[in-house]
Amino acid sequence: MQLTSNGHVQRSAAQWREIIARYRQSGLGRKEFCEQEGLTFRTFEEWERRQRRAERSKGQFVAVAAPSVTPSPWAVEVEFPTGVRLRVRG
């Protein structure tokens, strides 16, 4: 945390990640958390939005075991949370 010449506090991205982690564990609302921590609500919102965007953009891989018997003509079928299906024939 660094104090700028106009008296504003400047935090690093790592510090904001820690703050947002504390917020998520706090059980408080955003405004209540900001008041308790002495944070500017709009700045907190922007950093929280950035972190959510970064978390969504990270590729997440899940290990999938191949079934011993394929019950359909598809060798692999993946259904995403959005409802989109990716099918590969065997």
Stockholm file with secondary structure:
# STOCKHOLM 1.0

chainA/1-90         MQLTSNGHVQRSAAQWREIIARYRQSGLGRKEFCEQEGLTFRTFEEWERRQRRAERSKGQFVAVAAPSVTPSPWAVEVEFPTGVRLRVRG
#=GR chainA/1-90 SS CEECTTSCEECCHHHHHHHHHHHHHHCCCHHHHHHHHTCCHHHHHHHHHHHHHHHHHSCCCCCCCCCSSCCSSEEEEEECTTSCEEEEEC
#=GC SS_cons        CEECTTSCEECCHHHHHHHHHHHHHHCCCHHHHHHHHTCCHHHHHHHHHHHHHHHHHSCCCCCCCCCSSCCSSEEEEEECTTSCEEEEEC
//
